[in-house]
Amino acid sequence: MDGPARQLERLFAPSLVTCPVALYPATSDSEKISFNQINRNTGHRIKYMKVDADTGDEVSNEDIMKGYKVDRRAALHFFQHAQAGVQSSRG
């Protein structure tokens, strides 16, 4: 089994002594635990579906696009080719 991948490798040089130093992640992907949401009554996994907020109908991935709701009746729609030039204002 290989050891964890090195995150950083530097030389630590206090005064006349040089010491190689390497940092490793504290956990690996194989050590991470993820949980599912389970229906208490049936024991089945919970699935999330994408549905239209007004009609309640399920929407396929092909019919979903990015946009920003301006007010109750208007929204700005972003198309795939235009998204490359849009940057988030979060910093």
KOLTOR-341328 format. One record per residue (C-alpha): residue number from 1; residue in one letter; x, y, z. Coordinates in steps of 0.001 Angstrom, whole numbers, plus 524288, in hexadecimal, padded with zeros to 5 digits. Layout:
N
SITE     i   aa      px      py      pz
SITE   NUM    A       X       Y       Z
...
This chain:
91
SITE     i   aa      px      py      pz
SITE     1    M   80000   80000   80000
SITE     2    D   80554   80D5C   7FC5F
SITE     3    G   80635   817F8   80696
SITE     4    P   7FE3C   82471   805C5
SITE     5    A   801DB   82E34   7FB40
SITE     6    R   80AD4   83917   7FF8D
SITE     7    Q   80423   84640   800A9
SITE     8    L   8108E   84E2F   8025D
SITE     9    E   81F10   84B63   80256
SITE    10    R   828E0   855A4   80698
SITE    11    L   83617   856B6   80CE0
SITE    12    F   83623   85C0A   81AA0
SITE    13    A   8432D   862CA   81D15
SITE    14    P   844E1   868BE   82AA9
SITE    15    S   852E1   86E12   82B77
SITE    16    L   85CD6   863DF   826D6
SITE    17    V   85440   857A1   826FD
SITE    18    T   84BB5   85407   81B4F
SITE    19    C   8401E   84B10   81DC4
SITE    20    P   83722   84621   812D5
SITE    21    V   828D9   8478C   816D8
SITE    22    A   81CB3   841BF   81045
SITE    23    L   80E5B   843D3   813D4
SITE    24    Y   80419   83934   811A8
SITE    25    P   7F52C   83A0D   8125A
SITE    26    A   7EF4A   83551   81F21
SITE    27    T   7E541   82CB4   81852
SITE    28    S   7E3D7   825CB   80B4D
SITE    29    D   7D7D0   82387   802DF
SITE    30    S   7D742   81564   8075D
SITE    31    E   7D61C   819DB   81597
SITE    32    K   7CAE2   8235F   8133F
SITE    33    I   7BD29   81F38   816F3
SITE    34    S   7B11E   823FA   80FBA
SITE    35    F   7A320   821B3   813D2
SITE    36    N   796B4   82005   80BE8
SITE    37    Q   7894F   824ED   80F94
SITE    38    I   7804E   8196C   81256
SITE    39    N   7717A   818B3   81305
SITE    40    R   76EBA   814E2   8210F
SITE    41    N   76281   80D03   81D4E
SITE    42    T   767BF   80548   811A3
SITE    43    G   77687   80563   8135C
SITE    44    H   77819   80A30   80543
SITE    45    R   78183   814FE   8012A
SITE    46    I   77BDD   8227F   7FEB9
SITE    47    K   77D16   827FD   7F0D3
SITE    48    Y   77BE4   83646   7ED5F
SITE    49    M   774FA   839F0   7E0C8
SITE    50    K   775A0   846EA   7D998
SITE    51    V   767C9   84C1F   7D899
SITE    52    D   761A7   85896   7D35B
SITE    53    A   75E62   86143   7DF09
SITE    54    D   75142   86589   7D968
SITE    55    T   74C24   8595D   7D284
SITE    56    G   75271   84EC2   7DADA
SITE    57    D   7564B   8475B   7CE65
SITE    58    E   76386   8409D   7CDD8
SITE    59    V   76D65   847BB   7C50D
SITE    60    S   777ED   840A7   7BD2A
SITE    61    N   7860A   84558   7BDAC
SITE    62    E   78540   84990   7AF56
SITE    63    D   77A6B   85343   7B2C1
SITE    64    I   781C6   859CA   7BE01
SITE    65    M   789A0   86638   7BBDB
SITE    66    K   79065   87040   7C477
SITE    67    G   7895F   87CDD   7C7A3
SITE    68    Y   786F8   88791   7D183
SITE    69    K   7795E   88B42   7D638
SITE    70    V   777C8   89A04   7D4FE
SITE    71    D   769CD   89ADE   7DA12
SITE    72    R   75D70   8928C   7DA5D
SITE    73    R   75B7E   892FC   7CB9B
SITE    74    A   76918   894ED   7C5ED
SITE    75    A   775E6   88D74   7C60D
SITE    76    L   7830A   88F0E   7BF6C
SITE    77    H   786FD   882A6   7B830
SITE    78    F   7952E   87EA8   7B640
SITE    79    F   798D3   87606   7AAD9
SITE    80    Q   7A434   86C67   7AADD
SITE    81    H   7ACED   87486   7A1D6
SITE    82    A   7AAA8   880D7   7A9EF
SITE    83    Q   7ADDC   87A76   7B704
SITE    84    A   7BC73   87A12   7B3FA
SITE    85    G   7BD2C   888F6   7B4F2
SITE    86    V   7B525   88A3D   7C16F
SITE    87    Q   7BC9F   88AE2   7CE46
SITE    88    S   7B70B   88931   7DBCC
SITE    89    S   7B6C6   8953A   7E474
SITE    90    R   7B9A9   88CD4   7F06A
SITE    91    G   7C77A   88E47   7F537
